[in-house]
Amino acid sequence: MAVVKPFAAVRPNKGLAEKVASLPYDVMNRQEAKEMADGNPYSFLHVGRSEIDIADSVSQYDDAVYAKARENLDRMISEGTLIQEDAPCYYIYRQIMDGRAQTGLVGCTSIDEYIDDTIKKHEFTREEKEIDRINHFDVCDANTEPVFLTYRNKPEINEIVGNWINEHDTIFDFVSDDGIAHVGWKIDDGELVSRIDGLFAELDNLYIADGHHRSASAAKVGLKRRQENPDYSGDEEFNRFLAVIFPDHELLVMDYNRVVKDLNGLSEEAYLEAVQKVFSVEEYKGSGPYRPDNKHRFGMYLDGKWYILEALEGTYDPSHPVNSLDSAILQNNLLDPILGIENPRTDKRIDFIGGIRGLEELERRVSGGMKVAFSMYPTTIDDLMSVADAGEVMPPKSTWFEPKLRSGLFVHKLC
């Protein structure tokens, strides 16, 4: 069963959501965060990236940064920028990008179900990134940003959400600078809240779409609080963490493309000869960049030309949930054996470009010093769930979700 519970959110006061809402902490660097929040004291970046309010000489992982995050969060609450509900509720969070909507329920999920894999993962986490969010959540005494979860579609939940949207006023409704609409509702009907609890309990699993480090960190903060409170009952807020939970059929996974700095000492001729042993290679004659139109096809941009690559039979196992992924096929047959990129998590010769930036960005990066680029067919939600169900992990940078959840719209206090 999937345990999902309502909570008393800390959220923007009426009319301030647009000013408070920010992109997630991990999609920009320190300078970019500072520029985004410049002139906006309401921006939640003052909490999520509080190093912007401290001298640049201070490490973003310094204790002073986490203390500043707590100070800024408390200030936003005391000044009335953020308010806290009096009673637990569910919330609806809808995002609309390019006319396409995805609508999720905002609630809290169980750290125990994260630990026992009822909440399924598909990525490894890095310890240093976990420690950062552990310190941040612990000092702030709050899950300051939600985890992005999904589940196999359950029509009864969709019906509840749709009816509520049609019959009730919003708690925020704005369009962010990137043209994405953000709309929210509060479900405060006790009977309906209990009904939602029960419907989620009928699900076997939830799946992390995005936010593996946030969920891992939130679970570890919860375990830390249990050690500090050995008589805990299990009902305390630190036993749960904040999530926005979307039905799988509404989600958009975009391509996650690659650029590589050099050809590992090979000439272009020798490189192409090596590639032709594991892929069919055809020069692309169309206009503009080549966007793959099916699984196991790739675009390759080299020396001002686009090529169509297609994995040859026998170069991957079509029955294996991980090895049949395009990100794995490219890694196992080209990036590692030909270009020498054994560990794409740490190798500085490779970079990853989210599909939201367009394929022209690949051409720009190659013109700007990289040597070769690869355009990818998007991984599907079904692929993600199959990998998670098998207890496997995807190669790094296999999925890029859009739109990104905005931070600051919902905060979950741990006490």
C-alpha positions in Angstrom: 0.0 0.0 0.0 1.0 3.6 -0.5 0.7 5.8 2.6 -0.1 9.4 1.6 -1.3 11.9 4.2 -2.6 15.5 4.3 -0.6 18.2 6.0 -0.9 21.8 7.3 1.1 23.5 4.6 3.2 26.6 5.0 2.4 28.5 1.7 2.4 32.0 0.2 -0.1 34.5 1.5 -2.8 35.6 -0.9 -1.4 37.4 -3.9 2.2 36.6 -3.2 2.7 33.1 -4.8 4.1 34.5 -8.0 6.7 36.5 -6.1 7.6 33.7 -3.8 7.8 30.8 -6.3 11.2 29.9 -7.5 12.8 27.2 -9.6 14.2 24.2 -7.6 17.5 24.7 -5.8 19.4 22.3 -8.0 18.8 23.7 -11.5 21.0 26.8 -11.1 24.4 27.7 -9.7 25.0 30.3 -6.9 25.5 33.3 -9.3 22.4 32.4 -11.3 20.3 32.1 -8.1 21.6 35.5 -6.9 20.6 37.1 -10.3 17.1 35.4 -10.2 16.4 36.7 -6.7 17.9 40.1 -7.2 15.4 42.8 -6.1 12.8 40.3 -4.9 12.9 39.8 -1.1 9.9 37.4 -1.4 11.8 34.9 -3.6 12.0 31.5 -2.0 15.6 31.3 -3.3 16.4 33.2 -0.1 15.6 29.9 1.6 16.5 27.2 -0.9 19.7 28.9 -2.0 20.4 31.1 1.1 24.0 31.4 0.2 22.9 34.3 -2.0 22.5 36.3 1.2 26.0 35.5 2.4 29.5 36.6 1.2 30.7 34.7 -1.9 33.8 33.7 0.1 31.6 31.5 2.3 31.1 27.9 1.1 27.5 27.1 0.1 27.8 24.1 2.5 28.9 26.2 5.5 26.8 26.0 8.6 26.1 29.7 8.2 24.2 29.0 5.0 21.8 26.6 6.6 21.3 29.0 9.6 20.5 31.8 7.1 18.0 29.5 5.4 16.2 29.0 8.7 16.4 32.7 9.5 14.9 33.6 6.1 12.1 31.0 6.4 11.2 32.2 9.9 11.2 35.8 8.7 9.0 35.1 5.7 6.5 33.4 8.1 6.7 36.1 10.8 6.2 38.9 8.2 3.2 37.1 6.7 4.8 36.4 3.3 4.1 32.7 4.2 1.2 31.5 6.2 0.5 28.1 7.8 -2.8 26.2 7.6 -4.6 25.5 10.8 -5.5 21.9 9.9 -4.1 19.2 7.6 -5.3 19.4 3.9 -4.5 18.0 0.5 -3.6 20.5 -2.2 -3.9 20.3 -6.0 -1.0 21.7 -8.1 -1.6 22.1 -11.8 1.1 23.2 -14.3 0.4 24.1 -17.9 3.2 24.3 -20.5 2.6 24.9 -24.2 -1.1 24.1 -23.7 -0.4 20.8 -22.0 -1.4 20.3 -18.3 -0.2 18.0 -15.6 -2.1 18.0 -12.3 -0.8 16.5 -9.1 -1.9 16.1 -5.5 0.3 17.6 -2.8 0.6 15.6 0.3 3.2 13.8 2.5 4.5 10.3 2.0 6.1 7.8 4.4 9.8 7.6 5.1 9.3 3.9 6.0 7.9 3.3 2.5 10.9 5.1 1.0 13.2 2.8 3.1 11.3 -0.4 2.2 11.0 0.5 -1.5 7.3 0.8 -1.6 8.4 4.2 -3.0 10.5 3.0 -5.9 13.7 4.6 -7.1 15.5 4.5 -10.4 18.7 6.5 -9.7 21.7 6.4 -7.4 22.3 9.4 -5.1 25.6 11.1 -4.2 26.5 11.4 -0.6 27.7 15.0 -0.7 24.4 16.1 -2.2 22.4 14.2 0.3 24.4 15.7 3.2 23.6 19.2 1.9 19.8 18.7 1.9 20.0 16.7 5.2 21.5 19.8 6.8 19.1 22.1 5.1 15.9 20.2 6.0 17.2 19.6 9.6 18.2 23.2 10.3 15.0 24.6 8.7 12.9 22.0 10.5 11.0 21.6 7.3 10.9 19.9 3.9 11.3 23.1 1.9 10.9 21.5 -1.5 8.7 18.7 -2.7 9.7 15.4 -4.3 8.2 14.7 -7.7 6.4 11.3 -7.5 4.2 9.4 -10.0 1.9 6.4 -9.9 0.1 4.2 -12.3 -3.1 6.0 -13.2 -6.1 5.5 -10.9 -9.2 7.1 -12.4 -11.0 7.5 -9.1 -8.3 10.0 -7.9 -8.6 11.9 -11.2 -12.3 12.2 -10.7 -11.9 13.7 -7.3 -9.3 16.1 -8.5 -11.3 17.1 -11.5 -14.5 17.7 -9.6 -12.8 19.8 -6.9 -11.2 21.9 -9.6 -14.5 22.6 -11.3 -16.3 23.5 -8.0 -13.8 25.5 -6.0 -11.7 28.7 -6.1 -7.9 28.6 -6.5 -5.4 29.5 -3.8 -2.9 30.8 -6.5 -3.0 31.2 -10.2 -0.1 32.8 -12.1 2.2 32.5 -15.1 6.0 32.4 -14.4 8.6 34.2 -16.5 9.1 31.1 -18.7 5.4 31.1 -19.7 4.4 28.1 -17.5 1.1 28.5 -15.7 0.9 27.4 -12.0 -2.5 26.9 -10.4 -3.4 25.6 -6.9 -6.4 24.5 -4.9 -6.9 23.4 -1.3 -8.9 20.3 -0.5 -10.2 20.8 3.1 -13.2 18.5 3.1 -12.5 15.9 5.8 -14.5 13.2 4.2 -12.9 13.7 0.9 -9.4 13.8 2.5 -10.1 10.4 4.0 -11.3 9.1 0.7 -8.0 10.2 -0.9 -6.1 8.5 1.8 -7.9 5.2 1.1 -7.4 5.4 -2.7 -3.7 5.9 -2.4 -3.6 2.9 0.1 -5.0 0.8 -2.8 -1.8 1.5 -4.8 1.1 -1.0 -4.6 3.7 1.6 -5.2 4.7 5.2 -5.8 7.7 6.1 -8.0 10.2 8.9 -7.8 10.2 10.8 -11.0 12.5 13.5 -9.9 14.0 14.4 -6.5 16.0 11.3 -5.4 18.4 13.4 -3.3 15.5 15.3 -1.6 13.7 12.1 -0.8 16.8 10.3 0.5 17.7 13.4 2.6 14.2 13.7 4.0 14.1 10.1 5.0 17.5 10.4 6.8 16.3 13.5 8.6 13.3 11.6 9.8 15.5 8.7 11.0 17.6 11.3 12.8 14.6 12.7 14.6 13.5 9.3 15.6 16.8 8.7 17.3 16.4 12.0 19.1 12.9 11.1 20.1 13.0 7.4 21.0 9.4 7.5 22.2 8.1 8.7 18.9 4.6 7.4 17.9 4.9 7.4 14.2 2.3 10.2 13.8 4.9 13.0 14.0 5.5 15.0 10.9 9.1 14.0 10.7 7.9 10.5 9.7 6.7 11.9 6.4 8.1 14.0 3.6 6.6 16.5 1.1 5.7 15.3 -2.4 3.6 16.3 -5.4 2.1 13.1 -6.9 1.1 12.9 -10.5 -0.7 10.2 -12.5 1.8 8.6 -14.9 -0.2 9.4 -18.1 0.0 13.2 -17.6 3.8 13.4 -17.4 6.2 14.6 -20.1 9.7 13.2 -20.2 11.9 15.1 -22.6 15.2 14.0 -24.2 18.4 14.3 -22.2 21.2 14.8 -24.7 25.0 14.5 -24.5 28.0 16.5 -25.7 31.6 15.2 -25.5 34.8 17.3 -25.5 37.1 15.1 -27.7 37.3 11.9 -29.7 39.6 10.1 -27.2 42.6 10.6 -29.4 41.0 9.2 -32.5 40.8 10.9 -35.9 37.3 11.6 -37.2 37.8 8.8 -39.8 38.9 6.3 -37.2 36.1 7.3 -34.9 33.4 6.9 -37.5 34.9 3.5 -38.5 34.6 2.4 -34.8 31.0 3.7 -34.6 30.0 1.8 -37.7 30.8 -1.5 -36.0 28.0 -1.1 -33.5 25.6 1.4 -35.2 24.3 1.9 -38.7 25.4 5.3 -39.7 23.7 7.5 -42.2 24.3 11.2 -43.0 21.2 13.2 -42.3 20.0 15.1 -45.4 17.1 17.0 -43.7 17.2 20.6 -42.6 18.1 21.6 -39.1 19.2 19.2 -36.3 18.1 15.5 -36.3 15.6 14.6 -33.7 15.3 10.8 -33.2 11.8 9.5 -34.0 12.0 6.2 -32.3 13.8 4.2 -29.7 17.3 3.0 -30.4 17.9 5.8 -32.9 20.3 8.6 -32.1 21.4 11.8 -33.7 25.1 12.6 -33.9 26.5 16.0 -34.7 30.2 16.0 -35.8 32.2 18.4 -37.9 29.1 20.5 -38.8 27.1 17.4 -40.0 24.2 15.5 -38.4 24.2 11.7 -38.7 21.5 9.1 -37.9 22.7 6.3 -35.8 20.7 3.1 -35.2 21.8 0.4 -32.8 22.7 -2.9 -34.6 21.0 -6.1 -33.6 23.0 -8.0 -31.0 24.5 -4.8 -29.4 22.0 -4.7 -26.6 19.6 -7.0 -24.7 16.0 -5.9 -25.7 14.6 -7.9 -22.7 16.6 -6.1 -20.1 14.9 -3.1 -18.5 18.2 -1.1 -18.2 20.4 -2.4 -21.0 17.6 -1.8 -23.5 17.4 1.9 -22.6 18.9 4.3 -25.2 21.1 6.0 -22.6 22.6 2.5 -21.7 23.0 1.5 -25.4 24.9 4.7 -26.2 27.0 4.4 -23.0 27.8 0.7 -23.4 28.5 0.7 -27.1 30.0 4.1 -27.8 30.7 6.5 -24.9 32.7 3.9 -22.9 34.4 1.6 -25.4 35.1 4.2 -28.1 35.3 7.6 -26.4 36.7 6.3 -23.1 34.0 7.7 -20.8 33.8 4.9 -18.3 31.9 6.8 -15.6 29.7 9.6 -17.0 28.8 10.7 -13.5 32.3 12.0 -12.9 34.1 12.3 -16.3 34.6 16.0 -17.0 34.8 15.3 -20.8 31.0 14.8 -21.0 28.1 17.2 -20.4 24.4 16.7 -20.5 21.8 19.0 -22.1 18.2 18.9 -21.1 15.7 18.8 -23.9 14.1 22.0 -22.9 17.1 23.8 -24.3 16.5 22.5 -27.8 18.8 20.6 -30.2 20.3 23.9 -31.5 22.1 24.1 -28.1 24.0 20.9 -29.1 25.2 22.6 -32.3 26.2 25.7 -30.2 28.2 23.6 -27.7 30.1 21.8 -30.5 30.8 25.2 -32.2 32.0 26.4 -28.8 34.6 23.8 -28.1 33.0 20.4 -27.7 33.7 17.9 -30.4 30.6 15.7 -30.8 27.0 15.8 -29.7 24.3 13.1 -29.4 20.5 13.7 -29.6 18.4 11.1 -27.8 14.9 9.7 -28.0 13.1 10.4 -24.7 12.9 7.7 -22.1 9.3 6.9 -21.3 7.5 6.7 -18.0 6.9 3.0 -18.7 10.7 2.6 -19.0 11.2 4.3 -15.7 8.7 2.2 -13.9 10.0 -1.0 -15.4 13.5 -0.2 -14.2 12.3 0.7 -10.7 10.1 -2.4 -10.5 13.2 -4.5 -11.4 15.1 -2.9 -8.5 17.6 -1.5 -11.1 18.9 2.0 -11.7 19.1 4.0 -14.9 22.3 5.3 -16.3 22.8 8.9 -15.2 20.9 11.7 -16.9 18.3 9.4 -18.5 15.2 11.5 -17.8 14.4 15.2 -18.0 11.0 16.2 -16.7 9.3 19.4 -17.7 7.8 21.5 -16.3 9.8 21.7 -13.1 7.9 22.0 -9.8 8.2 25.5 -8.3 9.6 25.8 -4.8 8.0 27.9 -2.1 4.4 27.1 -3.0 4.2 24.3 -0.3 6.5 23.8 2.7 6.1 20.9 5.2 7.1 21.6 8.8 8.6 18.7 10.6 7.2 19.5 14.0 
